[in-house]
Amino acid sequence: MAPVGLAVPDMTQIVQQYENEGFGYASFPEKVAPWIGENYGTSLASPGWVFAEAKRMQGMRLLNYTEDGWDNHQDVVTLLGLCPSHGGTINPSE
């Protein structure tokens, strides 16, 4: 069953993208969320894809990844921005 607002072909597209790339996304039709526009939808992301994206972000460190951590169906990702003026590390005593 597809999420509210998405047709089965859209979910098929998300799953195919996920299987090929580790990430899949489809926008909800505008009639579902006209106040948000086209950048509102649903996605699937593998832990490997999330880790790779976090690694690409300069000055960020992945602190936590919890599958199903939010309401038993959304993963929770915690990132820490590293302070460049301290050599990219966080030192609470400074």
Residue pairs with C-beta under 8 A, 6 or more apart in sequence:
2 8
2 10
2 11
3 11
3 42
4 32
5 28
5 29
5 32
5 33
6 26
6 28
6 41
6 42
10 26
11 26
13 24
13 26
14 24
14 25
14 26
14 42
14 43
14 44
15 24
15 44
16 24
17 23
17 24
17 25
17 44
18 24
18 44
18 45
18 46
21 49
22 45
22 46
22 48
22 49
22 52
23 43
23 44
23 45
23 46
23 49
24 43
24 44
25 41
25 42
25 43
25 44
26 41
26 42
26 43
27 38
27 39
27 40
27 41
28 40
28 41
28 42
30 37
30 38
32 40
33 40
45 75
47 65
47 67
47 75
50 65
50 75
50 77
51 62
51 65
54 60
54 61
54 62
54 77
54 79
55 62
57 79
59 81
59 82
59 84
59 88
60 79
60 80
60 81
60 82
61 79
61 80
61 82
62 77
62 78
62 79
63 78
63 79
63 80
64 76
64 77
64 78
65 75
65 76
65 77
65 78
66 75
66 76
67 75
68 74
68 75
69 75
69 76
70 76
80 90
82 88
82 89
82 90
83 89
83 90
86 94
